[in-house]
Amino acid sequence: MDLPKSRKRLKEVMNANYHRLERAAREEKGRVAWCSAISPPELPLALGFEVYFPENHGALLGATRTAGEAIPQALAAGYSPEICSYLTSDIGAHLKGISPLTKAHGLSGPPRPDVLISNNSQCREVQDWFAFYSRKWKVPLVTVNSPRVLARVKESHVRDVAGQLRETIPILEEVAGTRFDPDRLKETVRLSRACTGRWQEVLERSARSPAPLTFFDHCIHMAPAVVMRGRPEALGYYDLLLEEMDEPGKGGAALPAGEPREPGECVRLYWDGMPIWGALRYLSRLLGGLGAAVVASTYCNSWIFPALDPEEPFESLARASLECFNVRDEDFKEGYILAQMKRFKAQGIVFHNAKTCPYNTNTRFGLPSRLQAGHGVPVLILDGDVNDLRCFSQEQATTQVEAFVEQIKEKC
């Protein structure tokens, strides 16, 4: 689907976001907090910080294929090739003095932090990634330690994480030089909840046939939900995107069970795992050329937080992080994927077996086999990585994808 107004607005809001960060890093009274994706960013935002996400920079390094230049620098500094390639790409880019932000936004590179906040619920390696910069610039690093592999989220889990979040406030107050305002946090959480709700609406549109956007489009349009959650600019962007998607002649119809797919969308697929950032365009064109559409994913749903509640900001921020898919146990993941496939009428699932991202890879403990043997779900496992394209074979992927799509077409 062509969305010229949204495409233009996306460039504008992202450019404004990065220039706002640059100003905050340059000005004497400006403050910049670096946050991991599920930190949460609402706390520093409520204290007047501008918030930067190194994982977004890692994704940009992958999407622009700059990661290949950067990773060797981190390896030469002693980092293992087996660990997260977001980490090695980002640290390597810093050591090499390069950044995709230069070409995209005219910046010299990422803004220097005044404080770093990580949450290891999403990934063990985030804390070591942030520790590199904490040591280099001698700024505080706050790490939220979350329980993982949860069958269900217990109140004891919520109290634990909420307590850790409260403990970050005095540190942030000292760095910011200002007092914490509970009402400002409530407003920030309200904006975050509204933003993630709008983002969910965008993703839900792909239950239509034909899907107006695919997973590969979602990976682009999700940017404001990732880096501007808690800001009104993100909310405004998704209001425009939804309005443009719903213009007459642009949306498909809801797809009842058993109904044939529209021409050009013969096969509907689900994607589990991280994107292969340097191969997004290639995979989108390959699948599109075969009449297949990846209509939903666990990855893009990771920025939907229905638990957020401005009246209970600390507890709801804790619960939101604990309810994330990659924090849950295998039985939960199996049920979740089956429900999503049913909701979006997906006929098969593609698992990305990311070499350096075990925490967001779900191929290693039998889940694909259980889906296939227990539920008859057609499964394809693609070997690759988030950023390190040495782990991805385009020729092998082409053969696998073509055979997989043909197999589903024959069954239908």
TORKOL-4160 file (C-alpha; in steps of 0.2 Angstrom, whole numbers, padded with zeros to 4 digits, m for minus):
412
<pt num="1" X="0000" Y="0000" Z="0000"/>
<pt num="2" X="0006" Y="0017" Z="m0005"/>
<pt num="3" X="0005" Y="0029" Z="0010"/>
<pt num="4" X="0014" Y="0045" Z="0004"/>
<pt num="5" X="0007" Y="0057" Z="0018"/>
<pt num="6" X="0013" Y="0044" Z="0032"/>
<pt num="7" X="0030" Y="0041" Z="0023"/>
<pt num="8" X="0033" Y="0060" Z="0023"/>
<pt num="9" X="0028" Y="0062" Z="0041"/>
<pt num="10" X="0038" Y="0048" Z="0047"/>
<pt num="11" X="0054" Y="0056" Z="0040"/>
<pt num="12" X="0049" Y="0072" Z="0048"/>
<pt num="13" X="0046" Y="0065" Z="0065"/>
<pt num="14" X="0061" Y="0054" Z="0065"/>
<pt num="15" X="0072" Y="0068" Z="0060"/>
<pt num="16" X="0065" Y="0080" Z="0073"/>
<pt num="17" X="0068" Y="0067" Z="0086"/>
<pt num="18" X="0086" Y="0065" Z="0082"/>
<pt num="19" X="0089" Y="0083" Z="0081"/>
<pt num="20" X="0080" Y="0086" Z="0098"/>
<pt num="21" X="0092" Y="0073" Z="0105"/>
<pt num="22" X="0108" Y="0081" Z="0098"/>
<pt num="23" X="0102" Y="0098" Z="0105"/>
<pt num="24" X="0100" Y="0090" Z="0122"/>
<pt num="25" X="0117" Y="0083" Z="0122"/>
<pt num="26" X="0125" Y="0099" Z="0117"/>
<pt num="27" X="0116" Y="0111" Z="0128"/>
<pt num="28" X="0122" Y="0114" Z="0146"/>
<pt num="29" X="0105" Y="0111" Z="0154"/>
<pt num="30" X="0100" Y="0097" Z="0142"/>
<pt num="31" X="0100" Y="0079" Z="0148"/>
<pt num="32" X="0100" Y="0063" Z="0138"/>
<pt num="33" X="0096" Y="0045" Z="0145"/>
<pt num="34" X="0100" Y="0030" Z="0135"/>
<pt num="35" X="0087" Y="0016" Z="0137"/>
<pt num="36" X="0085" Y="m0002" Z="0132"/>
<pt num="37" X="0068" Y="m0005" Z="0123"/>
<pt num="38" X="0059" Y="m0011" Z="0139"/>
<pt num="39" X="0068" Y="0000" Z="0152"/>
<pt num="40" X="0055" Y="0009" Z="0153"/>
<pt num="41" X="0058" Y="0026" Z="0145"/>
<pt num="42" X="0043" Y="0034" Z="0153"/>
<pt num="43" X="0053" Y="0037" Z="0169"/>
<pt num="44" X="0067" Y="0048" Z="0162"/>
<pt num="45" X="0054" Y="0057" Z="0150"/>
<pt num="46" X="0045" Y="0062" Z="0166"/>
<pt num="47" X="0060" Y="0070" Z="0173"/>
<pt num="48" X="0064" Y="0080" Z="0157"/>
<pt num="49" X="0077" Y="0069" Z="0149"/>
<pt num="50" X="0077" Y="0066" Z="0130"/>
<pt num="51" X="0078" Y="0047" Z="0127"/>
<pt num="52" X="0089" Y="0038" Z="0115"/>
<pt num="53" X="0088" Y="0019" Z="0111"/>
<pt num="54" X="0104" Y="0011" Z="0106"/>
<pt num="55" X="0095" Y="m0004" Z="0099"/>
<pt num="56" X="0087" Y="0007" Z="0086"/>
<pt num="57" X="0104" Y="0012" Z="0081"/>
<pt num="58" X="0109" Y="m0006" Z="0080"/>
<pt num="59" X="0094" Y="m0009" Z="0068"/>
<pt num="60" X="0099" Y="0005" Z="0058"/>
<pt num="61" X="0117" Y="m0002" Z="0056"/>
<pt num="62" X="0109" Y="m0018" Z="0050"/>
<pt num="63" X="0097" Y="m0011" Z="0038"/>
<pt num="64" X="0110" Y="0001" Z="0030"/>
<pt num="65" X="0122" Y="m0014" Z="0030"/>
<pt num="66" X="0135" Y="m0003" Z="0039"/>
<pt num="67" X="0136" Y="m0017" Z="0052"/>
<pt num="68" X="0148" Y="m0027" Z="0041"/>
<pt num="69" X="0161" Y="m0013" Z="0043"/>
<pt num="70" X="0158" Y="m0010" Z="0062"/>
<pt num="71" X="0157" Y="m0028" Z="0069"/>
<pt num="72" X="0176" Y="m0032" Z="0066"/>
<pt num="73" X="0180" Y="m0017" Z="0077"/>
<pt num="74" X="0171" Y="m0024" Z="0092"/>
<pt num="75" X="0178" Y="m0041" Z="0089"/>
<pt num="76" X="0196" Y="m0033" Z="0089"/>
<pt num="77" X="0192" Y="m0025" Z="0105"/>
<pt num="78" X="0188" Y="m0042" Z="0113"/>
<pt num="79" X="0170" Y="m0045" Z="0110"/>
<pt num="80" X="0164" Y="m0062" Z="0105"/>
<pt num="81" X="0157" Y="m0065" Z="0088"/>
<pt num="82" X="0144" Y="m0076" Z="0096"/>
<pt num="83" X="0136" Y="m0062" Z="0106"/>
<pt num="84" X="0122" Y="m0050" Z="0101"/>
<pt num="85" X="0127" Y="m0042" Z="0084"/>
<pt num="86" X="0117" Y="m0026" Z="0089"/>
<pt num="87" X="0130" Y="m0024" Z="0103"/>
<pt num="88" X="0145" Y="m0028" Z="0092"/>
<pt num="89" X="0138" Y="m0017" Z="0078"/>
<pt num="90" X="0135" Y="m0002" Z="0089"/>
<pt num="91" X="0151" Y="m0003" Z="0099"/>
<pt num="92" X="0161" Y="m0007" Z="0083"/>
<pt num="93" X="0153" Y="0009" Z="0075"/>
<pt num="94" X="0157" Y="0019" Z="0090"/>
<pt num="95" X="0175" Y="0013" Z="0089"/>
<pt num="96" X="0176" Y="0016" Z="0071"/>
<pt num="97" X="0168" Y="0033" Z="0072"/>
<pt num="98" X="0154" Y="0029" Z="0060"/>
<pt num="99" X="0135" Y="0030" Z="0061"/>
<pt num="100" X="0120" Y="0029" Z="0049"/>
<pt num="101" X="0113" Y="0044" Z="0058"/>
<pt num="102" X="0126" Y="0055" Z="0048"/>
<pt num="103" X="0118" Y="0051" Z="0031"/>
<pt num="104" X="0100" Y="0050" Z="0037"/>
<pt num="105" X="0099" Y="0065" Z="0048"/>
<pt num="106" X="0115" Y="0075" Z="0047"/>
<pt num="107" X="0122" Y="0071" Z="0064"/>
<pt num="108" X="0139" Y="0066" Z="0069"/>
<pt num="109" X="0133" Y="0051" Z="0078"/>
<pt num="110" X="0123" Y="0046" Z="0093"/>
<pt num="111" X="0121" Y="0058" Z="0107"/>
<pt num="112" X="0132" Y="0057" Z="0123"/>
<pt num="113" X="0122" Y="0050" Z="0138"/>
<pt num="114" X="0121" Y="0057" Z="0155"/>
<pt num="115" X="0113" Y="0041" Z="0162"/>
<pt num="116" X="0110" Y="0023" Z="0155"/>
<pt num="117" X="0095" Y="0012" Z="0160"/>
<pt num="118" X="0094" Y="m0006" Z="0154"/>
<pt num="119" X="0081" Y="m0020" Z="0158"/>
<pt num="120" X="0088" Y="m0037" Z="0156"/>
<pt num="121" X="0070" Y="m0044" Z="0153"/>
<pt num="122" X="0073" Y="m0043" Z="0135"/>
<pt num="123" X="0091" Y="m0049" Z="0134"/>
<pt num="124" X="0105" Y="m0053" Z="0145"/>
<pt num="125" X="0118" Y="m0044" Z="0135"/>
<pt num="126" X="0110" Y="m0026" Z="0136"/>
<pt num="127" X="0118" Y="m0023" Z="0153"/>
<pt num="128" X="0136" Y="m0027" Z="0146"/>
<pt num="129" X="0132" Y="m0016" Z="0130"/>
<pt num="130" X="0127" Y="m0002" Z="0141"/>
<pt num="131" X="0142" Y="m0005" Z="0153"/>
<pt num="132" X="0154" Y="m0001" Z="0139"/>
<pt num="133" X="0148" Y="0017" Z="0138"/>
<pt num="134" X="0146" Y="0019" Z="0157"/>
<pt num="135" X="0164" Y="0015" Z="0159"/>
<pt num="136" X="0169" Y="0026" Z="0144"/>
<pt num="137" X="0160" Y="0041" Z="0149"/>
<pt num="138" X="0159" Y="0038" Z="0168"/>
<pt num="139" X="0140" Y="0040" Z="0169"/>
<pt num="140" X="0128" Y="0030" Z="0180"/>
<pt num="141" X="0121" Y="0014" Z="0173"/>
<pt num="142" X="0105" Y="0008" Z="0181"/>
<pt num="143" X="0100" Y="m0011" Z="0177"/>
<pt num="144" X="0083" Y="m0018" Z="0181"/>
<pt num="145" X="0084" Y="m0036" Z="0184"/>
<pt num="146" X="0068" Y="m0045" Z="0179"/>
<pt num="147" X="0063" Y="m0063" Z="0181"/>
<pt num="148" X="0062" Y="m0073" Z="0165"/>
<pt num="149" X="0053" Y="m0089" Z="0157"/>
<pt num="150" X="0037" Y="m0085" Z="0166"/>
<pt num="151" X="0022" Y="m0096" Z="0164"/>
<pt num="152" X="0011" Y="m0082" Z="0171"/>
<pt num="153" X="0015" Y="m0065" Z="0179"/>
<pt num="154" X="0013" Y="m0065" Z="0197"/>
<pt num="155" X="0010" Y="m0051" Z="0209"/>
<pt num="156" X="0027" Y="m0055" Z="0217"/>
<pt num="157" X="0035" Y="m0052" Z="0200"/>
<pt num="158" X="0027" Y="m0035" Z="0198"/>
<pt num="159" X="0031" Y="m0029" Z="0215"/>
<pt num="160" X="0049" Y="m0034" Z="0213"/>
<pt num="161" X="0051" Y="m0025" Z="0196"/>
<pt num="162" X="0041" Y="m0010" Z="0202"/>
<pt num="163" X="0052" Y="m0008" Z="0217"/>
<pt num="164" X="0067" Y="m0008" Z="0206"/>
<pt num="165" X="0059" Y="0006" Z="0195"/>
<pt num="166" X="0055" Y="0016" Z="0210"/>
<pt num="167" X="0074" Y="0015" Z="0216"/>
<pt num="168" X="0079" Y="0023" Z="0199"/>
<pt num="169" X="0070" Y="0039" Z="0203"/>
<pt num="170" X="0083" Y="0047" Z="0215"/>
<pt num="171" X="0097" Y="0043" Z="0203"/>
<pt num="172" X="0088" Y="0051" Z="0189"/>
<pt num="173" X="0083" Y="0066" Z="0200"/>
<pt num="174" X="0102" Y="0069" Z="0204"/>
<pt num="175" X="0107" Y="0068" Z="0186"/>
<pt num="176" X="0093" Y="0079" Z="0180"/>
<pt num="177" X="0094" Y="0091" Z="0194"/>
<pt num="178" X="0076" Y="0092" Z="0196"/>
<pt num="179" X="0062" Y="0084" Z="0207"/>
<pt num="180" X="0051" Y="0069" Z="0201"/>
<pt num="181" X="0033" Y="0075" Z="0197"/>
<pt num="182" X="0021" Y="0060" Z="0199"/>
<pt num="183" X="0008" Y="0069" Z="0188"/>
<pt num="184" X="0020" Y="0071" Z="0174"/>
<pt num="185" X="0024" Y="0052" Z="0175"/>
<pt num="186" X="0005" Y="0048" Z="0174"/>
<pt num="187" X="0004" Y="0059" Z="0159"/>
<pt num="188" X="0018" Y="0051" Z="0150"/>
<pt num="189" X="0011" Y="0034" Z="0154"/>
<pt num="190" X="m0005" Y="0039" Z="0147"/>
<pt num="191" X="0003" Y="0045" Z="0131"/>
<pt num="192" X="0012" Y="0028" Z="0130"/>
<pt num="193" X="m0003" Y="0018" Z="0132"/>
<pt num="194" X="m0012" Y="0028" Z="0119"/>
<pt num="195" X="0003" Y="0026" Z="0107"/>
<pt num="196" X="0004" Y="0007" Z="0109"/>
<pt num="197" X="m0015" Y="0006" Z="0107"/>
<pt num="198" X="m0014" Y="0015" Z="0090"/>
<pt num="199" X="0001" Y="0004" Z="0085"/>
<pt num="200" X="m0010" Y="m0011" Z="0089"/>
<pt num="201" X="m0023" Y="m0004" Z="0077"/>
<pt num="202" X="m0011" Y="m0002" Z="0063"/>
<pt num="203" X="m0005" Y="m0021" Z="0065"/>
<pt num="204" X="m0023" Y="m0027" Z="0067"/>
<pt num="205" X="m0027" Y="m0019" Z="0050"/>
<pt num="206" X="m0017" Y="m0034" Z="0042"/>
<pt num="207" X="m0031" Y="m0046" Z="0047"/>
<pt num="208" X="m0039" Y="m0039" Z="0032"/>
<pt num="209" X="m0037" Y="m0047" Z="0014"/>
<pt num="210" X="m0027" Y="m0041" Z="0006"/>
<pt num="211" X="m0016" Y="m0036" Z="0021"/>
<pt num="212" X="m0013" Y="m0017" Z="0018"/>
<pt num="213" X="0004" Y="m0019" Z="0026"/>
<pt num="214" X="0016" Y="m0033" Z="0029"/>
<pt num="215" X="0029" Y="m0037" Z="0042"/>
<pt num="216" X="0042" Y="m0029" Z="0032"/>
<pt num="217" X="0032" Y="m0013" Z="0032"/>
<pt num="218" X="0028" Y="m0014" Z="0050"/>
<pt num="219" X="0047" Y="m0015" Z="0054"/>
<pt num="220" X="0048" Y="0003" Z="0046"/>
<pt num="221" X="0032" Y="0010" Z="0053"/>
<pt num="222" X="0035" Y="0004" Z="0071"/>
<pt num="223" X="0049" Y="0017" Z="0073"/>
<pt num="224" X="0039" Y="0030" Z="0083"/>
<pt num="225" X="0032" Y="0017" Z="0094"/>
<pt num="226" X="0050" Y="0012" Z="0099"/>
<pt num="227" X="0059" Y="0028" Z="0100"/>
<pt num="228" X="0045" Y="0041" Z="0104"/>
<pt num="229" X="0033" Y="0031" Z="0115"/>
<pt num="230" X="0027" Y="0043" Z="0129"/>
<pt num="231" X="0028" Y="0058" Z="0117"/>
<pt num="232" X="0013" Y="0066" Z="0108"/>
<pt num="233" X="0022" Y="0066" Z="0091"/>
<pt num="234" X="0021" Y="0047" Z="0091"/>
<pt num="235" X="0003" Y="0047" Z="0094"/>
<pt num="236" X="0000" Y="0060" Z="0080"/>
<pt num="237" X="0010" Y="0049" Z="0068"/>
<pt num="238" X="m0001" Y="0034" Z="0071"/>
<pt num="239" X="m0017" Y="0044" Z="0070"/>
<pt num="240" X="m0011" Y="0050" Z="0052"/>
<pt num="241" X="m0006" Y="0032" Z="0047"/>
<pt num="242" X="m0023" Y="0025" Z="0052"/>
<pt num="243" X="m0032" Y="0039" Z="0043"/>
<pt num="244" X="m0022" Y="0036" Z="0027"/>
<pt num="245" X="m0024" Y="0017" Z="0028"/>
<pt num="246" X="m0043" Y="0019" Z="0030"/>
<pt num="247" X="m0045" Y="0030" Z="0015"/>
<pt num="248" X="m0057" Y="0023" Z="0002"/>
<pt num="249" X="m0050" Y="0010" Z="m0010"/>
<pt num="250" X="m0034" Y="0007" Z="0001"/>
<pt num="251" X="m0040" Y="m0006" Z="0014"/>
<pt num="252" X="m0045" Y="m0024" Z="0011"/>
<pt num="253" X="m0060" Y="m0032" Z="0019"/>
<pt num="254" X="m0060" Y="m0043" Z="0035"/>
<pt num="255" X="m0056" Y="m0061" Z="0031"/>
<pt num="256" X="m0068" Y="m0074" Z="0037"/>
<pt num="257" X="m0062" Y="m0091" Z="0041"/>
<pt num="258" X="m0062" Y="m0102" Z="0025"/>
<pt num="259" X="m0063" Y="m0087" Z="0013"/>
<pt num="260" X="m0051" Y="m0087" Z="m0002"/>
<pt num="261" X="m0037" Y="m0075" Z="m0002"/>
<pt num="262" X="m0037" Y="m0060" Z="m0014"/>
<pt num="263" X="m0027" Y="m0061" Z="m0030"/>
<pt num="264" X="m0009" Y="m0057" Z="m0026"/>
<pt num="265" X="m0010" Y="m0064" Z="m0009"/>
<pt num="266" X="m0011" Y="m0082" Z="m0011"/>
<pt num="267" X="m0002" Y="m0087" Z="0005"/>
<pt num="268" X="m0003" Y="m0078" Z="0022"/>
<pt num="269" X="0012" Y="m0081" Z="0034"/>
<pt num="270" X="0017" Y="m0077" Z="0052"/>
<pt num="271" X="0035" Y="m0072" Z="0056"/>
<pt num="272" X="0043" Y="m0076" Z="0073"/>
<pt num="273" X="0059" Y="m0069" Z="0079"/>
<pt num="274" X="0070" Y="m0054" Z="0075"/>
<pt num="275" X="0070" Y="m0046" Z="0058"/>
<pt num="276" X="0085" Y="m0049" Z="0046"/>
<pt num="277" X="0088" Y="m0031" Z="0044"/>
<pt num="278" X="0100" Y="m0031" Z="0030"/>
<pt num="279" X="0088" Y="m0043" Z="0020"/>
<pt num="280" X="0071" Y="m0035" Z="0023"/>
<pt num="281" X="0069" Y="m0028" Z="0005"/>
<pt num="282" X="0076" Y="m0044" Z="m0002"/>
<pt num="283" X="0064" Y="m0055" Z="0008"/>
<pt num="284" X="0049" Y="m0043" Z="0005"/>
<pt num="285" X="0052" Y="m0044" Z="m0014"/>
<pt num="286" X="0055" Y="m0063" Z="m0014"/>
<pt num="287" X="0039" Y="m0067" Z="m0004"/>
<pt num="288" X="0028" Y="m0054" Z="m0013"/>
<pt num="289" X="0034" Y="m0061" Z="m0030"/>
<pt num="290" X="0028" Y="m0078" Z="m0024"/>
<pt num="291" X="0011" Y="m0072" Z="m0019"/>
<pt num="292" X="0015" Y="m0073" Z="m0001"/>
<pt num="293" X="0012" Y="m0060" Z="0013"/>
<pt num="294" X="0019" Y="m0060" Z="0030"/>
<pt num="295" X="0004" Y="m0053" Z="0039"/>
<pt num="296" X="0009" Y="m0053" Z="0057"/>
<pt num="297" X="0024" Y="m0056" Z="0069"/>
<pt num="298" X="0029" Y="m0058" Z="0087"/>
<pt num="299" X="0042" Y="m0045" Z="0085"/>
<pt num="300" X="0031" Y="m0030" Z="0080"/>
<pt num="301" X="0019" Y="m0035" Z="0093"/>
<pt num="302" X="0032" Y="m0032" Z="0106"/>
<pt num="303" X="0028" Y="m0013" Z="0107"/>
<pt num="304" X="0010" Y="m0016" Z="0112"/>
<pt num="305" X="0008" Y="m0013" Z="0131"/>
<pt num="306" X="m0011" Y="m0015" Z="0136"/>
<pt num="307" X="m0006" Y="m0016" Z="0154"/>
<pt num="308" X="0000" Y="0002" Z="0155"/>
<pt num="309" X="m0011" Y="0012" Z="0167"/>
<pt num="310" X="m0007" Y="0030" Z="0172"/>
<pt num="311" X="m0016" Y="0028" Z="0189"/>
<pt num="312" X="m0003" Y="0014" Z="0193"/>
<pt num="313" X="0012" Y="0020" Z="0184"/>
<pt num="314" X="0026" Y="0009" Z="0192"/>
<pt num="315" X="0016" Y="m0007" Z="0194"/>
<pt num="316" X="0009" Y="m0006" Z="0176"/>
<pt num="317" X="0026" Y="m0002" Z="0169"/>
<pt num="318" X="0033" Y="m0017" Z="0178"/>
<pt num="319" X="0018" Y="m0028" Z="0172"/>
<pt num="320" X="0020" Y="m0022" Z="0154"/>
<pt num="321" X="0038" Y="m0027" Z="0154"/>
<pt num="322" X="0034" Y="m0044" Z="0162"/>
<pt num="323" X="0020" Y="m0048" Z="0150"/>
<pt num="324" X="0032" Y="m0047" Z="0134"/>
<pt num="325" X="0032" Y="m0062" Z="0123"/>
<pt num="326" X="0051" Y="m0066" Z="0125"/>
<pt num="327" X="0050" Y="m0066" Z="0144"/>
<pt num="328" X="0037" Y="m0080" Z="0144"/>
<pt num="329" X="0039" Y="m0099" Z="0145"/>
<pt num="330" X="0038" Y="m0111" Z="0130"/>
<pt num="331" X="0020" Y="m0116" Z="0133"/>
<pt num="332" X="0014" Y="m0098" Z="0134"/>
<pt num="333" X="0023" Y="m0094" Z="0117"/>
<pt num="334" X="0015" Y="m0109" Z="0109"/>
<pt num="335" X="m0002" Y="m0104" Z="0114"/>
<pt num="336" X="0001" Y="m0086" Z="0109"/>
<pt num="337" X="0008" Y="m0090" Z="0092"/>
<pt num="338" X="m0007" Y="m0102" Z="0088"/>
<pt num="339" X="m0019" Y="m0088" Z="0093"/>
<pt num="340" X="m0011" Y="m0075" Z="0083"/>
<pt num="341" X="m0010" Y="m0087" Z="0067"/>
<pt num="342" X="m0029" Y="m0090" Z="0069"/>
<pt num="343" X="m0033" Y="m0071" Z="0071"/>
<pt num="344" X="m0023" Y="m0067" Z="0056"/>
<pt num="345" X="m0028" Y="m0082" Z="0046"/>
<pt num="346" X="m0009" Y="m0087" Z="0043"/>
<pt num="347" X="m0006" Y="m0103" Z="0034"/>
<pt num="348" X="0012" Y="m0106" Z="0039"/>
<pt num="349" X="0025" Y="m0099" Z="0050"/>
<pt num="350" X="0043" Y="m0093" Z="0047"/>
<pt num="351" X="0055" Y="m0094" Z="0061"/>
<pt num="352" X="0071" Y="m0084" Z="0061"/>
<pt num="353" X="0085" Y="m0093" Z="0069"/>
<pt num="354" X="0096" Y="m0078" Z="0073"/>
<pt num="355" X="0114" Y="m0084" Z="0076"/>
<pt num="356" X="0118" Y="m0070" Z="0089"/>
<pt num="357" X="0101" Y="m0068" Z="0097"/>
<pt num="358" X="0096" Y="m0083" Z="0107"/>
<pt num="359" X="0084" Y="m0073" Z="0119"/>
<pt num="360" X="0073" Y="m0068" Z="0104"/>
<pt num="361" X="0075" Y="m0085" Z="0094"/>
<pt num="362" X="0062" Y="m0098" Z="0097"/>
<pt num="363" X="0069" Y="m0112" Z="0087"/>
<pt num="364" X="0080" Y="m0120" Z="0100"/>
<pt num="365" X="0069" Y="m0129" Z="0112"/>
<pt num="366" X="0057" Y="m0139" Z="0101"/>
<pt num="367" X="0043" Y="m0126" Z="0098"/>
<pt num="368" X="0043" Y="m0127" Z="0079"/>
<pt num="369" X="0042" Y="m0146" Z="0080"/>
<pt num="370" X="0028" Y="m0145" Z="0092"/>
<pt num="371" X="0018" Y="m0133" Z="0081"/>
<pt num="372" X="0021" Y="m0144" Z="0066"/>
<pt num="373" X="0018" Y="m0161" Z="0074"/>
<pt num="374" X="0004" Y="m0156" Z="0087"/>
<pt num="375" X="m0005" Y="m0144" Z="0077"/>
<pt num="376" X="m0001" Y="m0147" Z="0058"/>
<pt num="377" X="0007" Y="m0130" Z="0056"/>
<pt num="378" X="0018" Y="m0128" Z="0041"/>
<pt num="379" X="0035" Y="m0122" Z="0047"/>
<pt num="380" X="0050" Y="m0114" Z="0039"/>
<pt num="381" X="0066" Y="m0111" Z="0049"/>
<pt num="382" X="0077" Y="m0098" Z="0041"/>
<pt num="383" X="0095" Y="m0097" Z="0047"/>
<pt num="384" X="0102" Y="m0079" Z="0049"/>
<pt num="385" X="0105" Y="m0065" Z="0061"/>
<pt num="386" X="0099" Y="m0048" Z="0065"/>
<pt num="387" X="0114" Y="m0039" Z="0058"/>
<pt num="388" X="0128" Y="m0051" Z="0054"/>
<pt num="389" X="0125" Y="m0055" Z="0036"/>
<pt num="390" X="0139" Y="m0068" Z="0036"/>
<pt num="391" X="0126" Y="m0079" Z="0045"/>
<pt num="392" X="0113" Y="m0078" Z="0031"/>
<pt num="393" X="0113" Y="m0086" Z="0014"/>
<pt num="394" X="0102" Y="m0077" Z="0001"/>
<pt num="395" X="0104" Y="m0092" Z="m0011"/>
<pt num="396" X="0099" Y="m0105" Z="0003"/>
<pt num="397" X="0084" Y="m0093" Z="0009"/>
<pt num="398" X="0078" Y="m0092" Z="m0009"/>
<pt num="399" X="0077" Y="m0111" Z="m0011"/>
<pt num="400" X="0069" Y="m0113" Z="0006"/>
<pt num="401" X="0056" Y="m0100" Z="0004"/>
<pt num="402" X="0051" Y="m0105" Z="m0014"/>
<pt num="403" X="0048" Y="m0123" Z="m0008"/>
<pt num="404" X="0039" Y="m0118" Z="0008"/>
<pt num="405" X="0027" Y="m0107" Z="m0001"/>
<pt num="406" X="0024" Y="m0120" Z="m0015"/>
<pt num="407" X="0021" Y="m0133" Z="m0001"/>
<pt num="408" X="0007" Y="m0122" Z="0007"/>
<pt num="409" X="m0001" Y="m0118" Z="m0010"/>
<pt num="410" X="m0002" Y="m0137" Z="m0014"/>
<pt num="411" X="m0011" Y="m0140" Z="0002"/>
<pt num="412" X="m0023" Y="m0126" Z="m0001"/>
